[in-house]
Amino acid sequence: MSVRQSLLAILDQGPCYGYQLRSEFDRRTGSTRPLNVGQIYNTLERLERDALVRRGDADEHGHVYWHITDAGSAEVARWLAAPVVRTTAARDELAVKIAVAVTLPGADAATAVAAQREDSLRRLHELRRSSDEAGDGPEALARAVVIDAMLCAAEAEVRWLDRVAERLAAEPQHALALGLAADRPKRGRPARALQTHSPLIAPGK
């Protein structure tokens, strides 16, 4: 989630102060990813450093309004026009946890997978209920868009856990365990295990 570009896009609609930005962000994301005020002001200061926004004077209530610059508006246009690039690196915390668990001697990876699946199903049911409660208007649509993305991700997670469980059931646990390697790694960067662009994935797939 790009807080930086999102706040910048809101400021492109007009000057805002910190709490106003938080409220606008909540309205436009269905209140599904709340931000704290400290995060907002830290982001604004970085945007100011990069000459994408400028700080205005305080009003009679002490609210300091932030204004977008021409460079900031250009950045918003680039952000909206460009696709979000998905990395192929395995950085997902759950995937890494399960991958490590299946290689640990004595670890019960199947139980870990089952426990995660139970929690993922609970989350999936909660999201389905939230999706059914969608109302009308732009704020309801924004919330529905975000919840649908979370719902699809949760459904995919349950399917992935089922595939992991099938793989574990097909292999004896002792055959999966990895002890510490006898070879001592040398200093330097580790070899890349994955290519940045997989040749097995066709464009547009």
C-alpha positions in Angstrom: 0.0 0.0 0.0 1.5 3.3 -1.1 0.6 5.8 1.6 2.9 8.4 0.1 1.2 8.4 -3.3 -2.2 8.1 -1.8 -1.8 11.2 0.4 -0.2 13.0 -2.5 -3.2 12.2 -4.7 -5.6 13.5 -2.1 -3.6 16.8 -1.8 -3.9 17.1 -5.6 -7.7 17.7 -5.0 -6.9 20.7 -2.7 -4.9 21.7 0.4 -5.5 19.6 3.6 -4.2 19.5 7.1 -3.0 16.3 8.9 -6.2 15.0 10.5 -8.2 16.0 7.4 -5.8 13.8 5.3 -6.4 10.9 7.6 -10.1 11.3 7.3 -10.0 11.6 3.5 -7.7 8.5 3.3 -10.2 6.5 5.4 -13.2 7.7 3.2 -11.4 6.7 0.0 -10.2 3.2 1.2 -13.3 2.1 3.0 -11.7 2.6 6.4 -10.0 -0.8 5.9 -6.4 0.5 6.3 -6.4 3.2 9.1 -3.4 5.4 9.4 -2.1 7.1 12.5 -1.4 10.8 12.5 2.3 10.3 13.2 2.6 8.2 10.0 0.8 11.0 8.0 3.1 13.7 9.3 6.2 11.7 8.7 5.1 11.1 5.1 4.3 14.8 4.6 7.7 15.8 5.9 9.4 13.4 3.4 7.2 14.7 0.6 8.2 18.2 1.6 11.8 17.2 1.5 11.3 15.9 -2.0 9.7 19.2 -3.1 6.4 17.4 -3.8 4.4 19.4 -1.3 4.9 22.7 0.6 3.8 23.7 4.1 1.3 26.5 4.4 0.5 28.9 7.2 -1.7 27.8 10.2 -5.3 29.0 10.2 -7.2 30.4 13.3 -7.6 26.9 14.6 -4.0 26.0 14.4 -4.4 23.7 11.4 -1.4 23.7 9.1 -2.5 23.2 5.5 -0.3 21.3 3.0 -0.3 22.2 -0.7 0.9 20.0 -3.6 3.5 21.4 -5.9 3.6 21.0 -9.7 6.2 18.3 -9.3 3.8 16.6 -6.9 0.9 16.7 -9.3 3.1 15.2 -12.0 4.1 12.4 -9.6 0.4 11.7 -9.0 -0.3 11.5 -12.7 2.6 9.0 -13.1 1.4 6.9 -10.2 -2.2 6.6 -11.5 -1.0 5.8 -15.0 1.6 3.2 -14.1 0.8 -0.5 -13.1 1.7 -1.8 -9.7 4.7 -4.1 -10.2 4.5 -7.4 -8.4 7.8 -8.8 -7.3 8.6 -12.5 -7.7 10.6 -12.6 -4.5 9.2 -14.8 -1.7 8.7 -12.1 0.9 5.3 -13.2 2.2 5.7 -13.8 6.0 3.3 -16.8 6.0 5.0 -18.4 3.0 8.4 -18.0 4.5 7.2 -19.4 7.9 5.7 -22.5 6.4 8.7 -23.0 4.1 11.1 -22.9 7.1 8.8 -25.1 9.2 8.7 -27.9 6.6 12.5 -28.2 6.8 13.0 -28.1 10.5 13.7 -31.5 12.1 11.1 -32.3 14.7 8.7 -29.5 13.7 5.1 -30.4 13.1 4.6 -28.5 9.8 1.2 -30.2 9.2 -0.2 -28.9 12.4 1.1 -25.4 11.7 -0.6 -25.5 8.3 -3.9 -26.7 9.8 -3.9 -24.0 12.5 -3.2 -21.4 9.9 -6.0 -22.7 7.6 -8.5 -22.5 10.5 -7.5 -18.9 11.1 -7.6 -18.1 7.4 -11.1 -19.6 7.1 -12.3 -17.4 10.0 -10.9 -14.3 8.4 -12.5 -15.4 5.1 -15.9 -15.7 6.7 -15.5 -12.2 8.3 -14.6 -10.7 4.9 -17.6 -12.3 3.3 -19.9 -10.9 5.9 -18.4 -7.4 5.4 -18.8 -7.8 1.6 -22.5 -8.6 2.0 -22.9 -5.4 4.0 -21.9 -3.1 1.2 -24.1 0.0 0.7 -24.4 2.7 -1.9 -22.3 5.7 -2.9 -18.6 6.3 -3.6 -17.4 5.6 -0.1 -19.3 2.2 -0.1 -17.8 1.4 -3.5 -14.3 2.2 -2.2 -14.8 -0.1 0.8 -16.2 -2.9 -1.5 -13.2 -2.6 -3.8 -10.7 -3.0 -1.0 -12.7 -5.8 0.7 -13.0 -7.7 -2.6 -9.2 -7.6 -3.0 -8.8 -8.9 0.6 -11.5 -11.5 0.0 -9.8 -12.9 -3.1 -6.4 -12.9 -1.4 -7.9 -14.9 1.6 -9.6 -17.4 -0.8 -6.2 -17.9 -2.6 -4.5 -18.3 0.8 -6.8 -21.1 1.8 -6.3 -22.8 -1.6 -2.6 -22.5 -1.2 -2.7 -24.0 2.3 -4.7 -26.9 1.0 -2.0 -27.5 -1.6 0.7 -27.4 1.0 -1.2 -29.9 3.2 -1.4 -32.2 0.1 2.3 -31.9 -0.5 3.1 -32.7 3.2 0.8 -35.7 3.2 2.6 -37.1 0.2 6.1 -36.9 1.8 7.3 -38.7 4.9 8.2 -36.0 7.4 11.8 -37.3 8.0 12.5 -36.9 4.3 11.8 -33.2 4.5 14.0 -32.3 7.4 17.2 -30.3 6.8 20.0 -30.2 9.3 22.5 -27.4 9.3 24.7 -27.4 6.3 28.3 -28.7 6.8 29.7 -26.1 4.3 30.3 -22.7 5.8 29.1 -19.9 3.4 31.6 -17.4 2.2 31.2 -13.7 2.7 29.4 -11.8 0.0 25.9 -11.7 -1.4 24.0 -15.0 -1.7 23.3 -16.4 -5.1 20.0 -15.5 -6.5 17.6 -18.4 -6.4 14.8 -16.8 -8.5 15.0 -14.8 -11.6 13.4 -11.4 -11.5 11.1 -12.4 -14.4 10.2 -16.1 -14.5 10.5 -17.6 -18.0 7.6 -20.0 -17.0 5.1 -17.1 -16.7 3.9 -15.8 -20.0 3.3 -12.0 -20.3 -0.3 -11.1 -19.3 -0.8 -14.3 -17.4 
